[in-house]
Amino acid sequence: MKPRQLIEFGAFQLWGALMRALPLAVTRRLAAVAARRVFDRGGKRVGYALVNLRIAFPELSEQARREIGRESYVHLAWNLVDHARAARWGDQEVREHVEVDGLEHLEAALKEGRGALLLGPHMGNFELGSMALPLSSVPVTMVARPMRNPLIWRRVSGQRTRTGAALIAQRQAAPQILRALHRGHAVVILNDQYVRGTREVFVPFFGARCSTAAGLAIIALRRDAPVLPTYIVRDAPDHHVIVIRPPLDVPRTGDRERDVEAATAAYNRAYEDIIRRHPEQYMWATRRYRHSPDLPGEPYA
């Protein structure tokens, strides 16, 4: 184990212990102050967020876009606080802090016998969502990218799966996803990040085409599995709601390449609608529009 990883894990442990020891009102206030200061200092991640917000919301003033970006940092800090606190929660406490709206859509989809794909964005406290959804008596499998620090990843993945969810590593995940669907699972996939590889398509996202993973559409079409937009948002200081929408209606022409592109575009439109409702809870600080054919030059240069 590298010394740096041990130091990171020690800091992770200390953060968790501190967040659990202090009153919630204090931790929320401290986290918000720290997050706003980090944003106001700037840096490359803040720059990425502002570029994305200018593309997504050209009608807003720069001040309004900065406020959305700043508050997204605050929500991220609050999510870290909640993640630390949830490490000591039992199942009932998870249920008290997270409710599920639209579960009937998922239950109906699973009854068709082809499993279901839950299309999630990097929004809200999806760590809590991964704990809460399996408690609704539906079989859940999540696709995730392992963290670089194996000690921290062991803790985080253990917390994600503690309430019954299964976990699939993102790399080479397709065969395992298909098996999970065959078993009748709801498979959670976050498909709103830049991807570079052989299975990518450039489809619009807030008006500009960006590289998007095509794997979700390929699997959905191959398995004829329903795709349900699903997200979690904070609706009170210590409460969250998982929202499950009805399955997307994606036409099929029989032209595989065209159908994959059309389905992936439909997924991005679903993301847009969700994000517009809660832009301050979305994770904006990524290079989503790298190599976009609709933008002049490199937007993050």
Secondary structure, DSSP 4 states (H G I P E B T S, - for coil): --HHHHHHHHHHHHHHHHHHHS-HHHHHHHHHHHHHHHHHH--HHHHHHHHHHHHH-TTS-HHHHHHHHHHHHHHHHHHHHHHHHHTT--HHHHHHHEEEE-HHHHHHHHTTTS-EEEEE-SBS-HHHHHHHGGGGS--EEEEEPPPSSHHHHHHHHHHHHTTS-EEEESTT-HHHHHHHHHTTPEEEEE--S---SSSEEEEEETTEEEEEE-HHHHHHHHHT--EEEEEEEEEETTEEEEEEPPPP-----S-HHHHHHHHHHHHHHHHHHHHHHSGGGB---S-TTTT-TTSSS-TT-
